[in-house]
Amino acid sequence: GYATRFNNQQHVNFIGANCHVYELVYTDHWACNDLTQITNATNTVVGSPLDGYQTTFNNQQHVNYIGEDGHVHELVYTDHWAHNDLTNAAGAPAVMAGSGLDGYQTSFNNQQHVNFIGPGCHVYELVYTDHWAHNDLTQETNAPITAQESALDGYQTTFNNQQHVNYLGTDGHIHEVVYTDHWAHNDLTQDAGAPGAMARTPLDGYQTTFNNQQHVNYIGADGQIHELVYTNRWSDNDLSEVYH
């Protein structure tokens, strides 16, 4: 789910039993749209992840999914809904089975980013500047490969104009590939002295602009909810213990 601030709407996406992508949208009431039917788009693969986000610099909506062809697809709203095969547009490799998916904007440079796991358990980025292109972030940063069926999470930090993509490694650690003026890799579990993660843990990362912090949440191998938080260094909070 995501908000569109430019028109004060709410959007929740789901996959129907027919492998179509649907949208529940709130204007002054809730309504439902079959986005696959509206755009004549490719059906989703069974079990596809979904990701939706706004781009504030051009007042657009974007919903990403993995198609039955193993490609990353986008449903995009400008003044109408349309469909794009991002894998074809970017000349990117096919998605690995069980891949996570995450999309986000970078408002400081007016770009779109969609991340997926591709061949060799590498993290890939589809990036739109004035055209779609792709980058192998694992190769660029010499980062460890992802665990099988790792979740993905990407977000911007507007207070320092950075990009962050988080994933679960085969070592059970939460890893970050981060863009400052180049892509680099950090082992957040090691940096924070945090416990390892549960297999196939969900991931959620975000910024807090009022105090210029970063936060990455995951479920630990201990069954507790952990927060990795960056102030001037990475540290770990066991949120289950704090609020028990």
Salt bridges, closest charged atoms under 4 A:
GLU23 OE2 - HIS11 ND1 2.72
ASP28 OD1 - HIS29 ND1 2.66
ASP34 OD2 - HIS20 ND1 2.89
ASP69 OD2 - HIS71 ND1 3.83
ASP69 OD1 - HIS73 NE2 3.02
GLU74 OE2 - HIS62 ND1 2.71
ASP79 OD1 - HIS80 ND1 2.66
ASP85 OD2 - HIS71 ND1 2.84
GLU125 OE2 - HIS113 ND1 2.70
ASP130 OD1 - HIS131 ND1 2.67
ASP136 OD2 - HIS122 ND1 2.85
GLU149 OE1 - ARG200 NE 3.38
ASP171 OD2 - HIS173 ND1 3.76
ASP171 OD1 - HIS175 NE2 3.12
GLU176 OE2 - HIS164 ND1 2.66
ASP181 OD1 - HIS182 ND1 2.66
ASP187 OD2 - HIS173 ND1 2.81
ASP222 OD2 - HIS226 NE2 3.01
GLU227 OE2 - HIS215 ND1 2.83
ASP236 OD1 - HIS226 ND1 3.08
